[in-house]
């Protein structure tokens, strides 16, 4: 092969690497939208310069994928608005000591879009990880502005992983939506113990666009238990908490302020000077 041909290949590889950083995924549609022709994309796959992970999903052949870059790829190089939230985000920020007894880590992914058909195939290339998809419409208003509220996004660089992850304020509300089915009251209470420095400004914005009556009532119930300083800057009466009683904990005790049933032993014991109203 001539030196000119070698130079041409090296140039193409450099351009491909600049377009798609190592460790990130990209969809076929995204790559084509960035100027790659269908023929060149197919040639990259045939020559081994791109690896096909699933139908229409690609990465560099030598990439070592982790869950942070995969989730960031959804929104940054695949045109799919999504982020890691709930328990995954809280654990990432060191606010959850959840013990996973299985060998498989569950990454909680939130998006206004339906779960893509290729996600299970992609997960097979991320060691020890399973992605669990949540529709944000169940918790949040659906506009793109609300989608970005409380989500930290960092583009890929040579020194850091890419990130698309909920900040603690958003992640905790998302976790409360899953109480008590997927998350126990006790686990949520343990997490609340570490949420000393939440931003009341962020909480106010998030609670305003939160659609889940259950999550909002639980949020204020847990906030009353600990009476942190940020709670004083939030007025539960300013938010839509719905009407009527809600059975959250079957066989639990009714809290007369927020009209939800909670574990009796937790209703009776309020730490940190919190107020118990029964």
KANOR-V992082 format. One line per field, one symbol per residue. psi: psi as a letter, one per 30 degrees, with the letter a starting at -180 (. if undefined). burial: # if it has 9 or more other ideal C-beta (glycine too) atoms within 8 Angstrom, else .. Layout:
BEGIN
psi = ???
burial = ???
END
This chain:
BEGIN
psi = kleeeeeeeeeeeeeeeeejlkfllkleeeeefgfkleeeeeeeeefgfkkjeljgkllkfgkjkleeeeeeeefegfgjjllkabeeeeeegggkhkjjflfkkkjjkkkfllkkffeeeeffgjkgkkkkkkkfffellflfeeefkgkkkklklfflllkjkkleeeeeeeeffgkgefkleeeeeeeeffhehljeeeeeeefegkfjeeeeeeeeeeeeefhlefefgkjfffljgallkkjejkgakkkfeghkklkefeefjjlgglkkj.
burial = .....#.....##..##.##..######.###...#...##..##...###.#...####..#.##############.############.#.##.........######......##.###..#..#.#..###..##.....##.###.##.#....###################...#.#.######..#..#.#.######.##.#################.##..#....#.#....#.##..####..######..##..#...#.#..
END
